[in-house]
């Protein structure tokens, strides 16, 4: 017997959980800004598929660290990554 597993499909690709990387993800309403919210059936955590805020992307912290090591200023980092200066400062303070 074939087991049918419900998968959430976004733009032709399956959505995986950002925390446990399981494929058992279901839609779970919308945020106030109108973005689709998802819930993992494995770990029960909720997340948003496509963030509108660039600071929430996965590689932002690593990019900030690399640019600080290169000697870039806070304002230049914010220009390069298209995020605000306050966000860069908060990420730096959170890292240390």
FENDA-V555214 format. One line per field, one symbol per residue. burial: + if it has 24 or more other ideal C-beta (glycine too) atoms within 12 Angstrom, else -. A space follows every 50 residues. Layout:
burial = ???
//
This chain:
burial = -------+------+-+----+--++---------+++++------+++- ----+----+--++--+------+--++--+-+---++--+-----
//
